[in-house]
Amino acid sequence: MSSWVLLRGLMREQRHWGRFPGELARVLPDARIVTPDLPGNGERHALRSATTVAAMVEFCRADLRARGVPAPWSLLALSLGGMVAVEWASRYPDEIARCVLINTSMRPYSRFHQRLRWQNYPAIVQQLWAGGVENQERLILRLTSRDGDIAQRQGLLERWLGYQREYPVTRANALRQLWSAARFRAPAARPPVPLLVLSSAGDQLVDPRCSANLARAWQAPHAVHPSAGHDLPLDDGAWVAEAVGNWLRGADAR
């Protein structure tokens, strides 16, 4: 049985995957799917968030060992989670079977204003200054998703607010996560594991060119969703699962 580890991004927890683990399980029926929380998020919200991506890697490795999930692991990672996956595969390639990187960005392959679209700076600065959980979650939803009608989005927002009330991400932990992501730099060499890059043409948070640049530099296959937002597994999880399945079938055929 293969083990797939799903890694989330900034200030998000395992419940933010929504229906996606089930959608992936339908494509990979023999896989064990694990959705750990990074320190400072979800069930780990009481912990101090790491200030380096390398420390996040060590936390995840220890977490999987404690769960009794044996390596090698396949990583599917979104945004900041993609940085964790790249660092992990570079440091411990024997532990990683493959990586799927979704809407991630990292130096030196992307410029700062591409990694976080400059058009969003005023809203993000205002949120950091003024605070407020409901405004925070509304902003995150607006910046990361383009799917659903008004009623669906309102229902999603209510669920997210419930997550935050139960397992609050502190402002200090949010800033630690931002700091770790901002200063992360990809290793000089491509991680020596199979890589698939997925991105969204409708990403309003991170410029889609970040994924294109990374895929080109590392000569990795790259699939682009024509309309989804930054949270691609939320907007069209079935498409992500199908892309992973197609990639695996192609790899098996070779």
C-alpha positions as CSV (number, residue, x, y, z in Angstrom):
1,M,0.0,0.0,0.0
2,S,1.4,3.4,-1.0
3,S,1.1,6.3,1.5
4,W,0.1,9.8,0.2
5,V,0.8,12.7,2.5
6,L,-1.2,15.9,1.8
7,L,0.5,19.1,2.9
8,R,-1.4,22.4,3.2
9,G,-0.4,26.0,3.0
10,L,-0.3,29.1,5.2
11,M,-2.8,29.1,8.2
12,R,-4.7,26.1,6.8
13,E,-5.4,22.7,8.4
14,Q,-6.4,19.3,7.3
15,R,-10.1,20.0,7.3
16,H,-9.5,22.7,4.6
17,W,-8.9,19.8,2.2
18,G,-12.7,19.3,2.2
19,R,-13.8,16.5,-0.2
20,F,-10.4,16.2,-1.9
21,P,-9.0,13.2,0.2
22,G,-12.0,11.2,-0.8
23,E,-11.7,12.3,-4.5
24,L,-8.0,11.2,-4.5
25,A,-8.9,7.9,-2.8
26,R,-11.3,7.1,-5.6
27,V,-8.5,7.4,-8.1
28,L,-6.0,5.7,-5.8
29,P,-8.1,3.1,-4.0
30,D,-5.1,1.2,-2.6
31,A,-3.4,4.3,-1.2
32,R,-3.3,5.3,2.5
33,I,-4.0,9.1,2.6
34,V,-2.6,11.1,5.6
35,T,-3.3,14.8,6.2
36,P,-1.0,16.1,8.9
37,D,-1.3,19.6,10.3
38,L,1.8,21.8,10.4
39,P,2.7,23.2,13.8
40,G,0.5,26.2,14.6
41,N,-2.4,25.0,12.5
42,G,-5.4,22.7,13.2
43,E,-4.9,20.1,15.8
44,R,-1.4,21.5,16.3
45,H,-2.6,25.1,16.8
46,A,-1.1,25.3,20.3
47,L,2.4,24.7,19.1
48,R,4.7,27.5,17.9
49,S,4.9,27.6,14.1
50,A,8.3,26.8,12.7
51,T,10.3,29.8,11.3
52,T,12.1,27.6,8.7
53,V,10.7,25.2,6.1
54,A,13.4,22.7,7.1
55,A,12.0,22.6,10.7
56,M,8.5,21.9,9.2
57,V,10.1,18.9,7.4
58,E,11.5,17.5,10.6
59,F,8.1,18.0,12.3
60,C,6.3,16.1,9.5
61,R,8.8,13.2,9.5
62,A,8.5,12.8,13.3
63,D,4.7,13.0,13.0
64,L,4.6,10.2,10.4
65,R,6.9,8.0,12.4
66,A,4.7,8.5,15.4
67,R,1.6,7.4,13.4
68,G,3.4,4.3,12.2
69,V,3.2,5.3,8.5
70,P,6.3,3.7,6.8
71,A,8.3,5.4,4.1
72,P,8.5,5.9,1.2
73,W,5.9,8.6,1.1
74,S,4.3,10.3,-1.8
75,L,3.7,14.0,-1.2
76,L,0.9,16.1,-2.6
77,A,1.5,19.7,-1.5
78,L,-0.2,23.1,-2.0
79,S,1.5,26.5,-1.7
80,L,3.7,26.6,1.4
81,G,3.2,22.8,1.6
82,G,5.0,22.6,-1.8
83,M,8.1,24.3,-0.3
84,V,8.0,21.7,2.5
85,A,7.8,18.9,-0.1
86,V,10.7,20.2,-2.1
87,E,12.9,20.6,1.0
88,W,11.9,17.1,2.2
89,A,12.6,15.5,-1.1
90,S,16.0,17.2,-1.4
91,R,17.1,16.4,2.1
92,Y,15.8,12.8,2.3
93,P,15.1,11.5,-1.2
94,D,15.1,7.9,-0.1
95,E,12.0,8.7,2.0
96,I,10.0,10.2,-0.9
97,A,8.5,8.2,-3.8
98,R,7.2,11.3,-5.7
99,C,5.9,14.8,-5.3
100,V,2.9,16.7,-6.7
101,L,3.4,20.4,-6.3
102,I,0.3,22.6,-6.6
103,N,0.4,26.4,-7.1
104,T,3.7,26.7,-5.2
105,S,6.4,29.3,-5.7
106,M,10.0,29.7,-4.5
107,R,13.1,31.6,-5.0
108,P,15.1,31.8,-7.3
109,Y,12.5,30.7,-9.9
110,S,9.9,33.4,-9.0
111,R,10.2,37.1,-8.1
112,F,8.6,38.4,-4.9
113,H,5.8,40.3,-6.6
114,Q,4.9,37.0,-8.5
115,R,5.0,34.8,-5.4
116,L,2.4,37.1,-3.8
117,R,0.6,39.2,-6.4
118,W,1.3,42.8,-5.7
119,Q,-2.4,43.7,-6.3
120,N,-3.2,42.0,-3.0
121,Y,-0.7,43.9,-0.8
122,P,-3.2,46.6,0.4
123,A,-5.8,44.0,1.5
124,I,-3.2,41.8,3.2
125,V,-1.6,44.7,5.1
126,Q,-5.0,46.0,6.2
127,Q,-5.9,42.5,7.5
128,L,-2.6,42.2,9.4
129,W,-3.1,45.6,10.9
130,A,-6.8,45.5,11.7
131,G,-7.3,41.8,12.4
132,G,-10.6,40.1,12.8
133,V,-11.3,36.4,12.2
134,E,-14.3,36.9,9.9
135,N,-12.5,39.4,7.7
136,Q,-9.4,37.2,7.6
137,E,-11.4,34.2,6.4
138,R,-13.4,36.2,3.9
139,L,-10.1,37.6,2.5
140,I,-8.6,34.1,2.3
141,L,-11.6,32.8,0.5
142,R,-11.7,35.7,-1.9
143,L,-8.0,35.3,-2.8
144,T,-7.9,31.5,-3.0
145,S,-11.1,30.3,-4.5
146,R,-13.1,31.1,-7.6
147,D,-15.7,28.3,-7.4
148,G,-19.3,28.0,-6.2
149,D,-22.3,30.3,-6.0
150,I,-23.1,32.7,-3.3
151,A,-24.8,30.2,-1.0
152,Q,-22.0,27.6,-1.4
153,R,-19.4,30.2,-0.6
154,Q,-21.2,31.4,2.4
155,G,-21.5,27.9,3.7
156,L,-17.8,27.3,3.1
157,L,-17.0,30.5,4.9
158,E,-19.1,29.4,7.9
159,R,-17.2,26.1,8.1
160,W,-13.9,27.9,7.9
161,L,-14.9,30.3,10.7
162,G,-15.8,27.2,12.8
163,Y,-12.4,25.7,12.2
164,Q,-10.7,28.9,13.3
165,R,-12.8,29.2,16.4
166,E,-12.1,25.6,17.4
167,Y,-8.4,25.7,16.5
168,P,-7.3,29.4,16.2
169,V,-4.2,30.3,14.4
170,T,-2.6,33.1,16.3
171,R,-1.3,36.2,14.6
172,A,2.2,35.3,15.9
173,N,2.0,31.9,14.3
174,A,0.7,33.3,11.0
175,L,3.6,35.7,10.9
176,R,6.1,32.9,11.6
177,Q,4.6,30.9,8.7
178,L,4.8,33.9,6.4
179,W,8.4,34.5,7.4
180,S,9.4,30.9,6.7
181,A,7.7,31.0,3.3
182,A,9.2,34.4,2.3
183,R,12.8,33.5,3.0
184,F,12.7,29.9,1.6
185,R,15.0,29.3,-1.3
186,A,14.8,26.1,-3.4
187,P,17.8,23.8,-3.4
188,A,20.3,24.4,-6.2
189,A,19.5,21.0,-7.8
190,R,16.2,19.5,-8.7
191,P,15.0,17.0,-6.0
192,P,16.0,13.5,-7.3
193,V,12.4,12.2,-7.3
194,P,9.6,12.2,-9.8
195,L,7.8,15.5,-9.9
196,L,4.5,16.7,-11.2
197,V,3.6,20.4,-11.2
198,L,-0.1,21.5,-11.2
199,S,-1.3,25.1,-11.4
200,S,-4.4,27.3,-11.9
201,A,-4.7,29.8,-14.6
202,G,-7.2,31.7,-12.4
203,D,-4.9,31.9,-9.3
204,Q,-5.4,35.4,-7.8
205,L,-2.9,34.9,-5.0
206,V,0.2,33.6,-6.7
207,D,1.2,34.3,-10.3
208,P,0.8,31.1,-12.4
209,R,4.1,31.8,-14.0
210,C,5.7,30.7,-10.7
211,S,4.7,27.1,-11.4
212,A,5.5,27.3,-15.1
213,N,9.0,28.6,-14.3
214,L,9.6,25.8,-11.8
215,A,8.4,23.1,-14.1
216,R,10.6,24.5,-16.9
217,A,13.7,24.7,-14.8
218,W,13.2,21.2,-13.4
219,Q,11.9,19.7,-16.6
220,A,8.9,18.4,-14.8
221,P,5.5,17.7,-16.4
222,H,3.1,20.5,-15.8
223,A,-0.7,20.6,-16.1
224,V,-2.8,23.8,-15.9
225,H,-6.4,24.1,-14.8
226,P,-8.1,26.7,-17.1
227,S,-10.1,28.6,-14.4
228,A,-9.6,27.4,-10.8
229,G,-8.2,29.6,-8.1
230,H,-5.1,29.2,-5.8
231,D,-6.8,26.4,-3.8
232,L,-7.1,24.1,-6.8
233,P,-8.1,21.0,-4.7
234,L,-11.0,23.0,-3.3
235,D,-12.2,24.4,-6.6
236,D,-11.8,21.2,-8.6
237,G,-10.5,18.3,-6.6
238,A,-11.7,15.8,-9.1
239,W,-9.4,17.4,-11.8
240,V,-6.4,17.2,-9.5
241,A,-7.1,13.6,-8.6
242,E,-7.5,12.7,-12.3
243,A,-4.2,14.6,-13.2
244,V,-2.4,12.6,-10.5
245,G,-3.9,9.3,-11.8
246,N,-3.0,10.1,-15.4
247,W,0.6,11.0,-14.4
248,L,1.0,7.8,-12.4
249,R,-0.3,5.7,-15.3
250,G,2.1,7.4,-17.6
251,A,5.0,6.8,-15.2
252,D,4.0,3.1,-14.8
253,A,3.8,2.7,-18.6
254,R,7.5,3.9,-18.8
